[in-house]
Each structure stands twice: as structure tokens, then as C-alpha cells.
Amino acid sequence: MSTTRNEFVNYVVELMAGWAEVSARRMFGGHGLYREGLMFALIAEDELFFKTDAENLARFERAGSHPYVYHNRNRAVQLSYWSAPPASLDSPAEMSDWCQSAYGSALRAKAAKPARGASK
């Protein structure tokens, strides 16, 4: 394991390189994956999860994916990130397809947020 990232993080970032330039940043014991400053995926406990929303969630469900859930002191918290289908980890073309879906979800979430400083 390197001082900044583990082998799995390096592997995933390299696999995504054919799709876009992706950076990984440490966060909460895992890594956030970013394209152009926008987080679209995360790696936790050596598992890749992609951003989901109402437009792409059914596709992840059909692929047999499961949601990312973490436990705080009081309860389990499910985030809008779902596990990467196994085929995406073996094929640059599959990875690109799932990355694009997740990035689209991240773009839609960003567009839905009010601009900073905007009045309510």
C-alpha cells in the first residue's frame, strides 16, 4: 500500500482513464473519485460505488448492485451510491459506461442545488 492510495484505488483510477481524467481524494477512511472537481463515485473498504439518482438507480438494481451504507452511533445511513457491477471492474468499456451514468447523476444533483449565496 502506498502512502497516499492503495492498489485498488490506483487500479480503478487507471481503469477510468480511458473515460476521463479522474482524481482520488481521501475522505472518511475511503476515497472520493472526482471528474473536473465533481464527485461521482467513492471507494470504501476496497469496493467501488457510483453516484445514483432516480434516472439511473433501476439500472444499478437490475445489475445486482447494492447501496453504500455506513453506520453512525445511532443508525445505518444509506447514501445515493451503489456498488459497481462486477463487469465494470474487468472492462474499460464497461467502466466508461457506468462512470458516465454516475457522472450524469452527479451533474443532475449539482444542477438541482441552489447556487451559493442565492436567496431562498
N, C-alpha and C positions, 0 to 999 in steps of 0.2 A: 504494500500500500504506500502510495506517495504521501508527501506531507500535505498536499492540497486536495487530492481527489483519489478515490480508489479505482481499481481496474475496471469495475463495471461502469462507473461514470465515464471514464475515458472511452470505453468501448461504445457506449450509447452515443456520446457526442461525435465520435468518429463515424458511426453508422448514419447519423443525421446529416453529416457534412455534405452529402450529395443533394440534400433538400435545401439547406440554408446554413449560414454561419450561426452556430448555436454556442452559447456560453453557459457554464455551470457555476452557480454560486452556492456556497454552504448556507444552510438555513435549518435550524431546529433539528440538528442531528442528521439531516439529509442534504439534498441539493435541489435547488430550483433550476430549471432549464429555461433559457431565455433566447428569443429571437428579437433583435432590434429593441432590446430593453423590456420586452413584454414576456412575462412568464406564461408558458403554455404546457409545461409538464414538470413533474417532480420525481425525484428518486428518493425512496425511503426504504431502509433495510434491504438494499440491493434489489429493489423492484421498481420498475418504471410505471408511472401513472400519467395519463393525459388529461388535460382540461376537457370538461364536458359541459353541455347545456341541453336545453330542450331539443335543439336541432340535431345533435349527434348522439345523444345518450342511447337511443334504441339500437344504434349500430354497435355500440360497445356491449350492450346487453346481449345482442344476438351473437357476438363473438365470444361470449362466455366470460367477459371481464367482470371484475368486482370493484366496488368503490374503495377508496382510501379512507380508512377510519383510524383515528387516533383516540387515545383515552386520556382525559384530564382527570383531575381528582374526583369529579362528581359523575361523569357520564362519558359515553362514547360519542365522538363528534365525526360525522361523515362530511367530507369535503366534496366539491364538484370535480374530482379527479378519479378516473377509473383506470384499472390496470391495463397495461399494453397487451394486446393479443400476442400469443407466443410467436406467430409467423412474422410479426413486425421486428422481432429481435434477430431474425435469421436472414432478412432480405432488405437491402437498401430501398428497393421499390416499395415494398410493404411499409417500411418505416416512413418513407416520404409521404405516403398516402395518409397514414394515421397522424403524422405530425401536422399535415395541412389541415386535417379535420380539427385537431386540438387548437391549432393556431387560429383558425376561424372562430372557434368558441371564445378564445381569449380576446380577439378583436371585437366580437359582439359584446362581451362583458365590458370592455373598455368603453365602447360607444354608448352603452346604456348608463354609465356613471355620469353624474353631472360634472361639468368642468370645475376644476379647483377655483374657489373664490366665487362661484356662481351663487346667487341668492336663491333661496328655496321658495 
